[in-house]
Amino acid sequence: MKLARPAARPALAALLALLPQLALAHSPIEGIGRFYGGLLHPVMVLPHALALLTFALLVGQVGVSAMRRAYPPFLLALAVGLTLAGFNITFGLPSERLLLSSALLCGLLAVAQWKLPLLGFTVLGALLGAVVGLDSGVEASLSRQETFAALLGCWLGAAIGLIVIAGVVELARRPWQRLAVRIVASWVCASTLLVLALALR
Amino acid sequence: MTQKRLQSLLAGSLLLLAGTAQAHAPTDIAGGFSSGFLHPLLGWDHVAAMVAVGLWGAFLGRPAIWLLPVVFPLVMAIGGALGVAGIALPGVEIGIAASALVLGLMVLLAARPPLPVAAVLVGVFAIFHGHAHGTELPHAASPLAYSLGFVLSTGLLHLAGIAFGLLTRLRFGNTLVRAGGAVIALAGAWFLFQAL
C-alpha cells in the first residue's frame, strides 16, 4: 500500500508534538501555576519538608522564646537565599545533604527534648533559611514576573509551614502529645539517617 | 511513502517519546514511598515481630510501652545504615525469624525483665530488621521516600501492637494478648524452620 505524502505529514506532526516537554524543575504539580507551585515546593520536596518539620518540632517544643529567636533570621535568610537563587547564584552547595543533616540534628534534639541555647535557634534558623532558599531556584526560562511569583510562593510556603507546625507543637502540652512529637521526630531521624548513609557510602 | 517506510518512521519517532522531566518527580516519590511502606507489611516475619514489640510493651508497662516507638526506629536505622553501606550481617533472615519467636514467647509468658534487658533484646532484633530494609534502599526509585515509607509503616505496626496490648486492661484481655503472643511465637518457629 502506498500512502500519499500529505497523509504522512500530519502523522509526523502529531508524533513531533509528543516530544519531551519543558523541564519543570520547580513545579511540584503541573499546571498549578507559579505562585502555588512555589507555595507547595517546601512541602513537596522531601529534604526541604523534613528539615523544616524537625526544626519546627524543636522550636515548638521550647516555645515562644525559641520562636522569637528563630523566626526573624530564618525568614530573612530564606528571602536572601531565594533572591540569590532567582539570579541563579547557588554557590554549588550540597543542599540535600545539608538539609538532611539539619533534619537529623534537629530531630535528635527533639527526640531527646534537649533544651538548645536560644542562640542556637538563631544560628540554625539562619542556616536553614539560607539553604532552603538557595535550593529553591526556578528555571532560567521563566519571565521576571513568574520567577517572582514562584519565589514569593516558596517564601510564604516555608514560613507558613514552620510557623503553623511550631505553633501546633507549642500548644501540645499533654504528655501523650509531647510523646507523639518525639515519635514523629524519631521516625524522621531514622529515615534521614538511612539516606545520609546512602549518600556518604 | 510506502507502508514500510511509514512504519520505520513511526518506530523511530516513538523512540523520541519521553515523560516530562521534573527535578523532584512526584512519581518517583510516590513509587518509593509506597514500595517502602509496603516492604514491612508484605513480610509476615516483619509484621509478627513489630506487632509483638508493641504487645510486649503492654506487659512491660510505662515507660517502656512509650519508649519503644521512639527508640526502635533509631536503632533500626543503624541496622539499615549497615545494610546501605554494604556491611554484611550474618544470619539476617535467621535473626528476623528468631525475633518473632522470642518476642512472641515474651508476650506469651508475660515476661517482665528489667528495662535495660528488654531494650537490648529488642534493639538487637531491630538491627536485623533495619539491615533487611536497608539493603533494599539503594535500589529504590526515591531512597528518601522509601525510607520514610518503611519507617512509617514499621511505626504504625508498633502502634497497632500497642493498641492491641492495651486490651490487657479489659477482663479477658490479658489472656487474649497472651494468645496473640502464642500465635506469633508459632509463626516465628515456622519462619525459623524455613530460614534454617
Interface residues (C-beta under 8 A of the other chain):
Chain A: M1 K2 L3 A4 R5 A7 A8 A11 L12 L15 L16 L18 L19 P20 Q21 L22 A23 L24 A25 H26 S27 P28 I29 E30 M44 V45 L46 P47 L50 L100 V111 L179 R182 I183 S186 W187 V188 C189 A190 S191 T192 L193 L194 V195 A197 L198 R201
Chain B: M1 T2 Q3 L6 L9 L10 S13 L14 L16 L17 A18 G19 T20 A21 Q22 A23 H24 P26 I29 W66 P69 V70 V71 P73 L74 M76 A77 I78 G80 A81 V84 A85 G86 G134 L137 P138 S142 P143 L144 A145 S147 L148 V151 L152 G155
